[in-house]
Amino acid sequence: MALRVGCVAAPGRARDNKTGAWRVFKPVFDPETCNRCGMCALVCPEGCVYETEEGTFEPDLDYCKGCGICAEVCPKKSIRMEKEEK
């Protein structure tokens, strides 16, 4: 597929294009305080948050854009946004 002038990636969702490389902030999840409600996974616009075998939640940083919506909706404040070290 040829890209048009002005495009740096083909259109699509983050699942189609790994977008984690240009993130400025990343979510850091604290499994100790997580109440396992799943709100973070529910509201993630890219579907990057998944449930682990232990029942807690983690982001897939290859696709996470660092929007912070997960941290905003977490009722236990178990997610903090941290400056990305590159």
Backbone as JSON Lines, residues from 0, in Angstrom:
{"i":0,"aa":"M","n":[0.84,-1.18,0.0],"ca":[0.0,0.0,0.0],"c":[0.88,1.25,0.0]}
{"i":1,"aa":"A","n":[0.72,2.09,-0.95],"ca":[1.5,3.32,-1.05],"c":[0.93,4.37,-0.11]}
{"i":2,"aa":"L","n":[1.82,5.11,0.52],"ca":[1.37,6.19,1.4],"c":[1.21,7.47,0.58]}
{"i":3,"aa":"R","n":[0.24,8.24,0.96],"ca":[0.01,9.52,0.28],"c":[0.9,10.6,0.88]}
{"i":4,"aa":"V","n":[1.06,11.68,0.17],"ca":[1.87,12.8,0.64],"c":[1.34,13.27,1.99]}
{"i":5,"aa":"G","n":[2.23,13.42,2.96],"ca":[1.83,13.9,4.28],"c":[1.57,12.78,5.28]}
{"i":6,"aa":"C","n":[1.49,11.54,4.84],"ca":[1.23,10.42,5.75],"c":[2.54,9.82,6.21]}
{"i":7,"aa":"V","n":[2.61,9.49,7.49],"ca":[3.79,8.8,7.99],"c":[3.49,7.34,8.31]}
{"i":8,"aa":"A","n":[2.23,6.99,8.36],"ca":[1.8,5.61,8.6],"c":[0.44,5.41,7.94]}
{"i":9,"aa":"A","n":[0.19,4.19,7.59],"ca":[-1.11,3.88,7.0],"c":[-2.21,4.14,8.02]}
{"i":10,"aa":"P","n":[-3.39,4.57,7.58],"ca":[-4.47,4.81,8.52],"c":[-4.86,3.51,9.22]}
{"i":11,"aa":"G","n":[-5.4,3.64,10.4],"ca":[-5.84,2.46,11.15],"c":[-5.76,2.69,12.64]}
{"i":12,"aa":"R","n":[-5.98,1.64,13.37],"ca":[-5.92,1.7,14.82],"c":[-4.48,1.44,15.27]}
{"i":13,"aa":"A","n":[-4.22,1.65,16.55],"ca":[-2.89,1.38,17.09],"c":[-2.55,-0.1,16.96]}
{"i":14,"aa":"R","n":[-3.53,-0.98,16.97],"ca":[-3.29,-2.42,16.83],"c":[-2.71,-2.72,15.45]}
{"i":15,"aa":"D","n":[-3.0,-1.88,14.48],"ca":[-2.46,-2.08,13.14],"c":[-1.07,-1.47,12.99]}
{"i":16,"aa":"N","n":[-0.79,-0.45,13.78],"ca":[0.49,0.27,13.72],"c":[1.02,0.43,15.14]}
{"i":17,"aa":"K","n":[2.17,-0.13,15.44],"ca":[2.74,0.03,16.78],"c":[3.02,1.51,17.01]}
{"i":18,"aa":"T","n":[2.33,2.08,17.97],"ca":[2.42,3.52,18.2],"c":[3.11,3.87,19.51]}
{"i":19,"aa":"G","n":[3.55,2.87,20.27],"ca":[4.16,3.13,21.56],"c":[5.46,3.88,21.5]}
{"i":20,"aa":"A","n":[6.13,3.89,20.36],"ca":[7.44,4.53,20.25],"c":[7.39,6.05,20.4]}
{"i":21,"aa":"W","n":[6.27,6.68,20.11],"ca":[6.22,8.14,20.19],"c":[5.49,8.63,21.43]}
{"i":22,"aa":"R","n":[5.21,7.74,22.35],"ca":[4.52,8.1,23.6],"c":[5.43,8.96,24.46]}
{"i":23,"aa":"V","n":[4.87,9.95,25.16],"ca":[5.62,10.8,26.08],"c":[5.45,10.31,27.52]}
{"i":24,"aa":"F","n":[4.23,9.91,27.89],"ca":[3.95,9.37,29.22],"c":[3.45,7.94,29.08]}
{"i":25,"aa":"K","n":[3.82,7.1,30.04],"ca":[3.35,5.72,30.03],"c":[2.6,5.43,31.32]}
{"i":26,"aa":"P","n":[1.59,4.57,31.26],"ca":[0.87,4.2,32.48],"c":[1.66,3.14,33.25]}
{"i":27,"aa":"V","n":[1.73,3.32,34.55],"ca":[2.37,2.35,35.43],"c":[1.29,1.84,36.37]}
{"i":28,"aa":"F","n":[1.02,0.54,36.31],"ca":[-0.05,-0.08,37.09],"c":[0.5,-0.64,38.39]}
{"i":29,"aa":"D","n":[-0.24,-0.47,39.49],"ca":[0.13,-1.02,40.79],"c":[-0.82,-2.17,41.12]}
{"i":30,"aa":"P","n":[-0.38,-3.41,40.95],"ca":[-1.26,-4.56,41.19],"c":[-1.66,-4.72,42.65]}
{"i":31,"aa":"E","n":[-0.9,-4.13,43.57],"ca":[-1.21,-4.24,45.01],"c":[-2.46,-3.46,45.39]}
{"i":32,"aa":"T","n":[-2.7,-2.33,44.74],"ca":[-3.87,-1.52,45.09],"c":[-5.03,-1.7,44.11]}
{"i":33,"aa":"C","n":[-4.79,-2.41,43.02],"ca":[-5.84,-2.63,42.0],"c":[-6.98,-3.46,42.59]}
{"i":34,"aa":"N","n":[-8.22,-3.01,42.39],"ca":[-9.37,-3.79,42.87],"c":[-9.96,-4.68,41.78]}
{"i":35,"aa":"R","n":[-9.3,-4.73,40.63],"ca":[-9.64,-5.62,39.51],"c":[-11.02,-5.34,38.91]}
{"i":36,"aa":"C","n":[-11.38,-4.07,38.88],"ca":[-12.7,-3.69,38.34],"c":[-12.73,-3.75,36.81]}
{"i":37,"aa":"G","n":[-11.57,-3.57,36.16],"ca":[-11.49,-3.63,34.71],"c":[-11.87,-2.37,33.98]}
{"i":38,"aa":"M","n":[-12.1,-1.27,34.7],"ca":[-12.46,-0.01,34.04],"c":[-11.36,0.44,33.09]}
{"i":39,"aa":"C","n":[-10.11,0.23,33.45],"ca":[-8.99,0.65,32.6],"c":[-9.06,-0.05,31.24]}
{"i":40,"aa":"A","n":[-9.35,-1.33,31.24],"ca":[-9.45,-2.09,29.98],"c":[-10.69,-1.65,29.2]}
{"i":41,"aa":"L","n":[-11.74,-1.35,29.89],"ca":[-13.0,-0.97,29.25],"c":[-12.88,0.36,28.5]}
{"i":42,"aa":"V","n":[-12.18,1.33,29.08],"ca":[-12.13,2.66,28.49],"c":[-10.94,2.91,27.57]}
{"i":43,"aa":"C","n":[-9.98,2.01,27.54],"ca":[-8.8,2.22,26.69],"c":[-9.24,2.33,25.23]}
{"i":44,"aa":"P","n":[-8.98,3.48,24.59],"ca":[-9.44,3.67,23.21],"c":[-8.77,2.75,22.2]}
{"i":45,"aa":"E","n":[-7.63,2.19,22.56],"ca":[-6.9,1.31,21.62],"c":[-6.96,-0.15,22.03]}
{"i":46,"aa":"G","n":[-7.61,-0.47,23.13],"ca":[-7.7,-1.86,23.57],"c":[-6.35,-2.42,23.99]}
{"i":47,"aa":"C","n":[-5.51,-1.58,24.57],"ca":[-4.15,-1.97,24.93],"c":[-4.03,-2.56,26.32]}
{"i":48,"aa":"V","n":[-5.06,-2.44,27.14],"ca":[-5.0,-2.94,28.51],"c":[-5.63,-4.33,28.53]}
{"i":49,"aa":"Y","n":[-4.91,-5.27,29.12],"ca":[-5.4,-6.64,29.16],"c":[-5.32,-7.2,30.58]}
{"i":50,"aa":"E","n":[-6.11,-8.24,30.83],"ca":[-6.12,-8.9,32.13],"c":[-5.04,-9.98,32.17]}
{"i":51,"aa":"T","n":[-4.27,-10.0,33.24],"ca":[-3.22,-11.0,33.4],"c":[-3.82,-12.28,33.98]}
{"i":52,"aa":"E","n":[-3.02,-13.33,34.04],"ca":[-3.48,-14.59,34.62],"c":[-3.8,-14.43,36.1]}
{"i":53,"aa":"E","n":[-3.17,-13.46,36.76],"ca":[-3.42,-13.21,38.18],"c":[-4.68,-12.39,38.41]}
{"i":54,"aa":"G","n":[-5.29,-11.9,37.34],"ca":[-6.52,-11.12,37.46],"c":[-6.31,-9.63,37.57]}
{"i":55,"aa":"T","n":[-5.06,-9.17,37.49],"ca":[-4.8,-7.73,37.48],"c":[-4.74,-7.28,36.02]}
{"i":56,"aa":"F","n":[-4.49,-6.02,35.8],"ca":[-4.47,-5.47,34.45],"c":[-3.14,-4.82,34.15]}
{"i":57,"aa":"E","n":[-2.72,-4.9,32.88],"ca":[-1.47,-4.31,32.42],"c":[-1.66,-3.73,31.03]}
{"i":58,"aa":"P","n":[-0.89,-2.68,30.7],"ca":[-0.95,-2.14,29.35],"c":[0.04,-2.85,28.42]}
{"i":59,"aa":"D","n":[-0.29,-2.93,27.16],"ca":[0.64,-3.4,26.15],"c":[1.34,-2.16,25.62]}
{"i":60,"aa":"L","n":[2.55,-1.91,26.08],"ca":[3.25,-0.66,25.77],"c":[3.69,-0.54,24.32]}
{"i":61,"aa":"D","n":[3.62,-1.63,23.55],"ca":[3.9,-1.52,22.12],"c":[2.83,-0.7,21.42]}
{"i":62,"aa":"Y","n":[1.63,-0.68,21.99],"ca":[0.5,-0.02,21.33],"c":[-0.07,1.15,22.13]}
{"i":63,"aa":"C","n":[0.28,1.27,23.39],"ca":[-0.25,2.34,24.24],"c":[0.26,3.69,23.76]}
{"i":64,"aa":"K","n":[-0.65,4.64,23.6],"ca":[-0.29,5.99,23.16],"c":[-0.03,6.93,24.32]}
{"i":65,"aa":"G","n":[-0.3,6.47,25.56],"ca":[-0.04,7.3,26.74],"c":[-1.07,8.38,26.96]}
{"i":66,"aa":"C","n":[-2.32,8.15,26.57],"ca":[-3.36,9.17,26.7],"c":[-3.76,9.44,28.15]}
{"i":67,"aa":"G","n":[-3.61,8.43,29.03],"ca":[-3.91,8.63,30.44],"c":[-5.36,8.42,30.83]}
{"i":68,"aa":"I","n":[-6.21,8.01,29.91],"ca":[-7.62,7.8,30.25],"c":[-7.74,6.71,31.31]}
{"i":69,"aa":"C","n":[-6.94,5.66,31.21],"ca":[-6.99,4.57,32.2],"c":[-6.71,5.1,33.6]}
{"i":70,"aa":"A","n":[-5.73,5.98,33.75],"ca":[-5.38,6.55,35.04],"c":[-6.49,7.44,35.58]}
{"i":71,"aa":"E","n":[-7.15,8.17,34.69],"ca":[-8.24,9.05,35.1],"c":[-9.45,8.3,35.65]}
{"i":72,"aa":"V","n":[-9.77,7.15,35.07],"ca":[-10.97,6.43,35.48],"c":[-10.73,5.43,36.6]}
{"i":73,"aa":"C","n":[-9.5,5.14,36.95],"ca":[-9.21,4.15,37.97],"c":[-9.74,4.62,39.33]}
{"i":74,"aa":"P","n":[-10.72,3.9,39.91],"ca":[-11.31,4.34,41.17],"c":[-10.35,4.23,42.36]}
{"i":75,"aa":"K","n":[-9.34,3.38,42.27],"ca":[-8.37,3.21,43.36],"c":[-7.09,4.0,43.12]}
{"i":76,"aa":"K","n":[-7.02,4.72,42.0],"ca":[-5.81,5.48,41.62],"c":[-4.59,4.55,41.61]}
{"i":77,"aa":"S","n":[-4.79,3.35,41.07],"ca":[-3.73,2.34,40.96],"c":[-2.87,2.51,39.72]}
{"i":78,"aa":"I","n":[-3.18,3.51,38.91],"ca":[-2.43,3.76,37.68],"c":[-1.9,5.2,37.74]}
{"i":79,"aa":"R","n":[-0.6,5.33,37.55],"ca":[-0.03,6.67,37.47],"c":[0.65,6.83,36.11]}
{"i":80,"aa":"M","n":[0.65,8.04,35.62],"ca":[1.31,8.34,34.35],"c":[2.73,8.82,34.67]}
{"i":81,"aa":"E","n":[3.7,8.18,34.04],"ca":[5.1,8.45,34.3],"c":[5.79,8.88,33.01]}
{"i":82,"aa":"K","n":[6.65,9.87,33.11],"ca":[7.4,10.34,31.94],"c":[8.21,9.2,31.35]}
{"i":83,"aa":"E","n":[8.1,9.03,30.05],"ca":[8.79,7.94,29.34],"c":[10.28,8.23,29.25]}
{"i":84,"aa":"E","n":[11.09,7.26,29.63],"ca":[12.54,7.36,29.51],"c":[12.95,6.74,28.18]}
{"i":85,"aa":"K","n":[13.58,7.49,27.31],"ca":[13.99,6.97,25.99],"c":[15.47,7.08,25.81]}
